[in-house]
Amino acid sequence: MKKSFITPVITIALILTMSLAALADTIRLKDGSVIRGQVVGFRDQQFIVLVGQGARGRRSELRIYMEDVESIEFDNTGPSNIGGAGAIDDGGGSSSTSRPTNPSRPNTSNTGGGNTSNPRPASTPPTFQINTRVRGDATTNGWTNTGLVVRRGQRIRITATGNVNLGAGRVSTPAGVRTLPDRDKLMRDEPTGALIAVIGDDNDDFILIGRSREFTAQRDGVLFLGVNEGNLNDNTGGFDAIIEAEAVR
């Protein structure tokens, strides 16, 4: 099913509440140009679009300023839920922005959304890579916006290095510290200080990443990364994460 949305001024709220389970999105520019590709993110007032199918399955990346866009059509193949508009970084160039709705640590169970590892198939599709710095403190509400719009069914692999000082002389790698108690951490049964992820700003199905994790997304939404600890106020440092995302055809 195709859904077409046209407005004189395209806003982030409008775009991100659309259904994004697209195989081929159509971007119509105000100068009459038409671009077909895959909208994968939004940063610095620009849509990030993958286009073409070059050598070895590689795809080119275009950045299109919001004010140049007349309309976007998302070619849906099924229902999706991307959550709130505020999840996308529309600010000054950093991919480290606040996740607008903090789960406030009430839901400490992992209900399994996207938290199942999946082996790579024998023939892997092309991927693209995003590097991001995951802040260990509470400056961005405990979450780092990676700028990646994930599609349901998309395979994601994340690897991380670095250290976060958890306060009181305690230090954690992305794997976390299993012997360190913390009743307020988001994933109570997982190591304190470990790297975790969530898809969408309205979702409490947290995913343990640790040093490395590959999984298949169970929903559409912006990918956020954070630290599995209840009190982030005295933290310093961060993790360096490499995200490899399957290029959805």
Kinemage of the C-alpha trace (Angstrom):
@kinemage 1
@onewidth
@group {chain A} dominant
@subgroup {mainchain}
@vectorlist {calphas} color= white
{ca met a 1} P 0.000 0.000 0.000
{ca lys a 2} L 1.303 3.435 -0.880
{ca lys a 3} L 0.722 6.399 1.395
{ca ser a 4} L 1.349 9.912 0.083
{ca phe a 5} L 1.810 12.912 2.343
{ca ile a 6} L 2.140 16.437 0.932
{ca thr a 7} L 2.592 19.599 2.960
{ca pro a 8} L 4.084 23.027 2.290
{ca val a 9} L 6.521 22.633 5.146
{ca ile a 10} L 7.637 19.082 5.913
{ca thr a 11} L 8.121 18.670 9.666
{ca ile a 12} L 9.915 15.970 11.557
{ca ala a 13} L 6.726 15.078 13.408
{ca leu a 14} L 4.897 14.476 10.126
{ca ile a 15} L 7.598 12.347 8.571
{ca leu a 16} L 8.312 10.151 11.561
{ca thr a 17} L 4.713 9.284 12.272
{ca met a 18} L 4.415 7.838 8.790
{ca ser a 19} L 4.775 4.119 8.185
{ca leu a 20} L 8.409 3.373 7.380
{ca ala a 21} L 8.521 -0.320 6.469
{ca ala a 22} L 9.502 0.689 2.974
{ca leu a 23} L 11.210 -1.177 0.192
{ca ala a 24} L 11.347 1.863 -2.092
{ca asp a 25} L 10.490 5.342 -0.882
{ca thr a 26} L 9.680 8.117 -3.362
{ca ile a 27} L 10.982 11.590 -2.522
{ca arg a 28} L 9.585 14.437 -4.625
{ca leu a 29} L 11.542 17.676 -4.521
{ca lys a 30} L 10.163 21.172 -4.955
{ca asp a 31} L 12.147 21.618 -8.185
{ca gly a 32} L 10.238 18.709 -9.760
{ca ser a 33} L 12.929 16.062 -9.282
{ca val a 34} L 11.941 12.588 -8.107
{ca ile a 35} L 14.262 10.314 -6.122
{ca arg a 36} L 13.590 6.670 -5.309
{ca gly a 37} L 15.519 5.060 -2.487
{ca gln a 38} L 15.358 4.133 1.181
{ca val a 39} L 15.015 6.806 3.862
{ca val a 40} L 17.249 5.556 6.695
{ca gly a 41} L 17.605 8.609 8.923
{ca phe a 42} L 17.278 12.308 9.570
{ca arg a 43} L 20.034 14.536 10.953
{ca asp a 44} L 21.018 18.199 10.706
{ca gln a 45} L 17.723 19.031 8.928
{ca gln a 46} L 18.596 16.492 6.206
{ca phe a 47} L 16.991 13.216 5.186
{ca ile a 48} L 19.530 10.423 4.667
{ca val a 49} L 18.577 8.293 1.658
{ca leu a 50} L 20.217 5.169 0.222
{ca val a 51} L 19.870 4.914 -3.551
{ca gly a 52} L 20.968 2.667 -6.409
{ca gln a 53} L 22.564 -0.749 -6.412
{ca gly a 54} L 26.188 -0.372 -7.370
{ca ala a 55} L 29.111 -2.743 -7.592
{ca arg a 56} L 29.141 -5.523 -4.985
{ca gly a 57} L 25.685 -4.478 -3.838
{ca arg a 58} L 26.859 -1.133 -2.496
{ca arg a 59} L 24.405 1.753 -2.399
{ca ser a 60} L 25.072 5.462 -2.593
{ca glu a 61} L 24.003 7.812 0.185
{ca leu a 62} L 22.205 11.086 -0.485
{ca arg a 63} L 21.452 13.859 2.016
{ca ile a 64} L 18.452 16.007 1.139
{ca tyr a 65} L 17.588 19.169 3.029
{ca met a 66} L 14.116 19.186 4.556
{ca glu a 67} L 13.139 22.473 2.937
{ca asp a 68} L 13.784 21.031 -0.538
{ca val a 69} L 11.251 18.228 -0.065
{ca glu a 70} L 7.735 18.572 -1.486
{ca ser a 71} L 6.455 15.136 -0.471
{ca ile a 72} L 7.534 11.625 0.498
{ca glu a 73} L 5.746 8.378 -0.345
{ca phe a 74} L 6.553 5.336 1.764
{ca asp a 75} L 5.923 2.055 -0.076
{ca asn a 76} L 4.542 -0.077 2.768
{ca thr a 77} L 4.641 -3.846 2.930
{ca gly a 78} L 2.979 -4.147 6.334
{ca pro a 79} L 2.092 -2.379 9.576
{ca ser a 80} L 4.755 -0.504 11.460
{ca asn a 81} L 5.199 1.704 14.509
{ca ile a 82} L 8.031 4.178 14.626
{ca gly a 83} L 6.970 6.066 17.734
{ca gly a 84} L 7.348 9.747 18.496
{ca ala a 85} L 8.758 12.440 16.282
{ca gly a 86} L 11.175 13.778 18.834
{ca ala a 87} L 13.375 10.732 18.494
{ca ile a 88} L 15.272 12.062 15.496
{ca asp a 89} L 18.243 14.360 15.896
{ca asp a 90} L 17.290 17.622 14.202
{ca gly a 91} L 19.905 19.650 15.980
{ca gly a 92} L 23.470 20.736 15.569
{ca gly a 93} L 25.142 17.778 14.012
{ca ser a 94} L 25.740 15.456 16.946
{ca ser a 95} L 24.106 12.043 16.859
{ca ser a 96} L 23.999 12.094 20.648
{ca thr a 97} L 20.583 13.495 21.523
{ca ser a 98} L 17.989 12.835 24.160
{ca arg a 99} L 15.499 10.026 23.890
{ca pro a 100} L 12.371 12.091 24.564
{ca thr a 101} L 10.461 9.644 26.749
{ca asn a 102} L 12.480 8.087 29.533
{ca pro a 103} L 11.132 4.701 30.644
{ca ser a 104} L 11.941 5.949 34.187
{ca arg a 105} L 13.114 2.440 34.994
{ca pro a 106} L 9.647 1.041 35.840
{ca asn a 107} L 9.812 -1.802 33.358
{ca thr a 108} L 12.886 -3.785 34.298
{ca ser a 109} L 12.032 -6.983 32.478
{ca asn a 110} L 13.206 -7.848 28.999
{ca thr a 111} L 10.112 -8.891 27.087
{ca gly a 112} L 12.080 -10.092 24.114
{ca gly a 113} L 11.376 -7.493 21.423
{ca gly a 114} L 14.368 -7.828 19.123
{ca asn a 115} L 16.476 -9.497 21.805
{ca thr a 116} L 17.132 -12.726 19.968
{ca ser a 117} L 20.467 -13.297 18.292
{ca asn a 118} L 20.342 -14.551 14.743
{ca pro a 119} L 23.155 -16.261 12.841
{ca arg a 120} L 24.261 -14.706 9.572
{ca pro a 121} L 22.814 -16.407 6.485
{ca ala a 122} L 25.171 -18.153 4.099
{ca ser a 123} L 24.962 -15.238 1.650
{ca thr a 124} L 24.775 -11.927 3.458
{ca pro a 125} L 23.165 -8.861 1.854
{ca pro a 126} L 25.074 -5.570 1.581
{ca thr a 127} L 25.371 -3.452 4.708
{ca phe a 128} L 26.166 0.142 5.588
{ca gln a 129} L 28.020 1.339 8.674
{ca ile a 130} L 27.404 4.036 11.279
{ca asn a 131} L 29.887 4.995 13.990
{ca thr a 132} L 28.587 6.667 17.133
{ca arg a 133} L 29.778 7.697 20.569
{ca val a 134} L 27.520 6.447 23.363
{ca arg a 135} L 27.563 8.791 26.337
{ca gly a 136} L 27.706 7.089 29.705
{ca asp a 137} L 26.202 9.968 31.695
{ca ala a 138} L 22.703 11.436 32.008
{ca thr a 139} L 23.309 14.443 29.733
{ca thr a 140} L 21.068 13.085 26.970
{ca asn a 141} L 18.458 11.518 29.243
{ca gly a 142} L 20.473 8.315 29.332
{ca trp a 143} L 20.135 7.526 25.620
{ca thr a 144} L 22.227 8.230 22.550
{ca asn a 145} L 20.329 8.671 19.291
{ca thr a 146} L 22.298 6.795 16.614
{ca gly a 147} L 20.448 8.583 13.804
{ca leu a 148} L 19.522 5.224 12.252
{ca val a 149} L 15.895 4.529 11.352
{ca val a 150} L 15.567 0.758 11.691
{ca arg a 151} L 13.071 -1.264 9.667
{ca arg a 152} L 11.312 -4.337 11.031
{ca gly a 153} L 13.107 -7.463 9.819
{ca gln a 154} L 16.365 -5.574 9.243
{ca arg a 155} L 19.486 -7.307 10.504
{ca ile a 156} L 21.672 -5.176 12.763
{ca arg a 157} L 25.135 -5.894 14.161
{ca ile a 158} L 26.683 -3.703 16.875
{ca thr a 159} L 30.197 -3.910 18.298
{ca ala a 160} L 31.534 -1.614 21.003
{ca thr a 161} L 34.702 -0.671 22.862
{ca gly a 162} L 35.611 1.850 25.547
{ca asn a 163} L 34.979 2.390 29.241
{ca val a 164} L 32.414 4.162 31.393
{ca asn a 165} L 33.259 5.308 34.909
{ca leu a 166} L 30.192 4.423 36.963
{ca gly a 167} L 31.223 6.526 39.951
{ca ala a 168} L 32.913 5.553 43.218
{ca gly a 169} L 35.883 4.190 41.263
{ca arg a 170} L 33.824 1.592 39.399
{ca val a 171} L 34.555 1.120 35.701
{ca ser a 172} L 32.585 -0.823 33.099
{ca thr a 173} L 33.357 -2.021 29.595
{ca pro a 174} L 30.459 -2.566 27.138
{ca ala a 175} L 30.135 -6.079 28.611
{ca gly a 176} L 29.183 -4.621 31.998
{ca val a 177} L 29.996 -5.775 35.528
{ca arg a 178} L 27.873 -8.749 36.559
{ca thr a 179} L 28.921 -8.644 40.228
{ca leu a 180} L 27.839 -5.018 40.698
{ca pro a 181} L 24.291 -4.834 42.162
{ca asp a 182} L 21.840 -2.212 40.904
{ca arg a 183} L 18.108 -2.529 41.585
{ca asp a 184} L 17.266 0.443 39.364
{ca lys a 185} L 18.936 -0.603 36.116
{ca leu a 186} L 16.699 -1.165 33.094
{ca met a 187} L 17.674 -4.819 32.562
{ca arg a 188} L 17.888 -6.247 36.084
{ca asp a 189} L 19.140 -9.657 35.020
{ca glu a 190} L 21.958 -8.262 32.868
{ca pro a 191} L 25.354 -6.823 33.924
{ca thr a 192} L 25.436 -3.320 35.369
{ca gly a 193} L 27.000 -0.780 33.027
{ca ala a 194} L 26.585 -2.959 29.932
{ca leu a 195} L 25.738 -1.453 26.544
{ca ile a 196} L 22.032 -1.816 25.761
{ca ala a 197} L 19.750 -0.748 22.926
{ca val a 198} L 16.103 0.028 22.266
{ca ile a 199} L 14.192 0.657 19.039
{ca gly a 200} L 11.740 3.554 19.209
{ca asp a 201} L 11.064 6.140 21.893
{ca asp a 202} L 7.869 4.388 23.018
{ca asn a 203} L 9.394 0.981 23.625
{ca asp a 204} L 10.677 -0.763 26.761
{ca asp a 205} L 11.828 -3.957 25.028
{ca phe a 206} L 15.508 -3.410 25.757
{ca ile a 207} L 18.227 -5.360 23.973
{ca leu a 208} L 21.508 -6.365 25.626
{ca ile a 209} L 24.375 -5.546 23.254
{ca gly a 210} L 27.491 -5.963 25.395
{ca arg a 211} L 30.733 -6.025 23.415
{ca ser a 212} L 29.007 -7.407 20.319
{ca arg a 213} L 25.520 -8.431 19.280
{ca glu a 214} L 23.689 -9.259 16.078
{ca phe a 215} L 19.893 -9.260 16.000
{ca thr a 216} L 16.900 -8.826 13.737
{ca ala a 217} L 14.720 -5.782 14.463
{ca gln a 218} L 11.202 -6.680 15.547
{ca arg a 219} L 9.752 -3.218 14.869
{ca asp a 220} L 10.362 0.058 13.040
{ca gly a 221} L 11.904 2.993 14.860
{ca val a 222} L 14.984 4.996 15.701
{ca leu a 223} L 17.818 2.991 17.260
{ca phe a 224} L 18.993 4.278 20.644
{ca leu a 225} L 21.974 3.062 22.678
{ca gly a 226} L 22.500 3.454 26.420
{ca val a 227} L 24.135 2.145 29.587
{ca asn a 228} L 22.433 -0.409 31.834
{ca glu a 229} L 22.584 1.506 35.105
{ca gly a 230} L 19.997 3.192 37.295
{ca asn a 231} L 21.973 6.292 38.317
{ca leu a 232} L 23.888 7.918 35.466
{ca asn a 233} L 24.445 11.281 37.147
{ca asp a 234} L 27.960 10.530 38.409
{ca asn a 235} L 29.141 8.761 35.253
{ca thr a 236} L 31.885 9.843 32.877
{ca gly a 237} L 33.270 8.387 29.664
{ca gly a 238} L 31.465 6.460 26.980
{ca phe a 239} L 31.483 3.610 24.497
{ca asp a 240} L 32.478 3.756 20.825
{ca ala a 241} L 29.926 1.741 18.860
{ca ile a 242} L 30.069 0.510 15.274
{ca ile a 243} L 26.645 -0.268 13.802
{ca glu a 244} L 26.427 -2.447 10.680
{ca ala a 245} L 22.924 -2.387 9.242
{ca glu a 246} L 21.585 -4.539 6.454
{ca ala a 247} L 20.640 -2.433 3.437
{ca val a 248} L 16.944 -3.178 3.037
{ca arg a 249} L 16.067 -3.697 -0.615
